[in-house]
Amino acid sequence: MAERTATVASRVGLHARPAAIFAEAAGEYENLEITIRSEGEDTEDGMDAASVLSLMSLGASHGDKVILAADGDGADEALDHLVSIIETDHDAE
């Protein structure tokens, strides 16, 4: 299983617009089960990264670290792409 750590860049955290952008991108990888969890949580606490509700329930704020995990063909490339989304301040656009 591939994992990446990302730092939330959006000033409002993973709420509303940033969560929707991220969830849409994660949902494009239909062949992968991608999870997200707060840093320090156990692997089994990972939630569906393609779910806006799951993302918002994390309560991840600006500067918080989250862990993305995926398993399967293309997992490394998918996680690299998703990390770049989390580490972009979508509120500044």
Backbone torsions as a table, in degrees:
resi	resn	phi	psi	omega
1	MET	NA	130.4	178.4
2	ALA	-87.8	143.3	177.3
3	GLU	-136.6	150.5	174.6
4	ARG	-140.4	146.7	172.8
5	THR	-103.8	135.7	179.4
6	ALA	-133.0	149.2	177.0
7	THR	-105.1	126.7	-178.0
8	VAL	-67.7	120.0	-176.5
9	ALA	-95.9	-27.7	-177.0
10	SER	-63.3	136.7	-176.3
11	ARG	-61.0	-27.7	179.4
12	VAL	-97.1	5.7	-178.7
13	GLY	77.7	-160.6	-179.6
14	LEU	-87.3	69.2	179.2
15	HIS	-127.3	151.9	174.1
16	ALA	44.9	-109.4	-172.7
17	ARG	-60.5	-51.1	179.5
18	PRO	-59.9	-37.9	179.2
19	ALA	-66.2	-40.8	179.8
20	ALA	-65.2	-42.7	178.6
21	ILE	-61.7	-46.6	-178.7
22	PHE	-65.9	-46.3	-178.2
23	ALA	-61.2	-40.4	178.8
24	GLU	-62.4	-43.9	179.2
25	ALA	-64.8	-42.5	179.4
26	ALA	-64.6	-35.1	179.9
27	GLY	-68.9	-18.4	178.4
28	GLU	-70.0	-19.4	179.9
29	TYR	-94.3	71.3	-174.0
30	GLU	-64.8	-24.1	-178.4
31	ASN	-84.2	-3.6	-178.2
32	LEU	-120.2	143.8	169.6
33	GLU	-97.5	109.9	-176.8
34	ILE	-108.5	129.2	180.0
35	THR	-118.6	160.3	177.4
36	ILE	-137.3	142.6	177.0
37	ARG	-150.2	160.1	176.7
38	SER	-73.2	148.8	177.5
39	GLU	-58.4	135.8	179.5
40	GLY	96.3	-14.7	177.3
41	GLU	-83.1	155.4	178.5
42	ASP	-70.9	153.3	-179.5
43	THR	-53.7	-39.8	-177.6
44	GLU	-69.7	-9.5	176.8
45	ASP	-86.6	-0.2	-179.7
46	GLY	-62.3	140.8	-179.0
47	MET	-113.5	162.9	180.0
48	ASP	-60.3	116.4	-177.4
49	ALA	-72.6	-14.3	180.0
50	ALA	-91.9	5.7	-178.9
51	SER	-105.9	117.5	178.5
52	VAL	-59.2	-40.9	-179.7
53	LEU	-62.3	-41.5	177.7
54	SER	-62.7	-43.1	-179.3
55	LEU	-62.6	-44.6	-178.6
56	MET	-69.0	-31.2	-179.6
57	SER	-72.3	-16.1	174.6
58	LEU	-62.6	-33.4	-177.0
59	GLY	68.7	28.4	-178.5
60	ALA	-72.6	124.4	-179.6
61	SER	-102.0	170.3	176.8
62	HIS	-52.7	128.3	178.4
63	GLY	91.0	-13.1	177.9
64	ASP	-70.3	151.0	176.4
65	LYS	-101.7	138.3	176.4
66	VAL	-126.0	155.4	179.6
67	ILE	-112.5	125.7	175.6
68	LEU	-104.1	140.4	178.7
69	ALA	-138.5	144.9	177.8
70	ALA	-154.2	154.2	-180.0
71	ASP	-134.3	134.6	177.0
72	GLY	127.7	178.1	180.0
73	ASP	-62.9	128.1	178.7
74	GLY	87.2	6.5	-176.8
75	ALA	-61.5	-42.8	-178.0
76	ASP	-62.8	-45.2	-179.7
77	GLU	-65.8	-41.6	179.0
78	ALA	-61.3	-46.0	-178.7
79	LEU	-66.1	-37.9	177.1
80	ASP	-60.4	-43.0	179.1
81	HIS	-64.2	-44.7	-177.2
82	LEU	-68.5	-35.5	175.6
83	VAL	-60.7	-41.5	-179.4
84	SER	-63.5	-31.2	177.6
85	ILE	-69.8	-45.9	179.7
86	ILE	-64.5	-34.6	-176.3
87	GLU	-89.2	18.7	174.0
88	THR	-112.1	134.9	177.6
89	ASP	-83.5	94.5	-177.8
90	HIS	-72.0	-11.9	178.9
91	ASP	-83.6	-15.8	-179.2
92	ALA	-88.2	-11.0	-177.4
93	GLU	-76.8	NA	NA
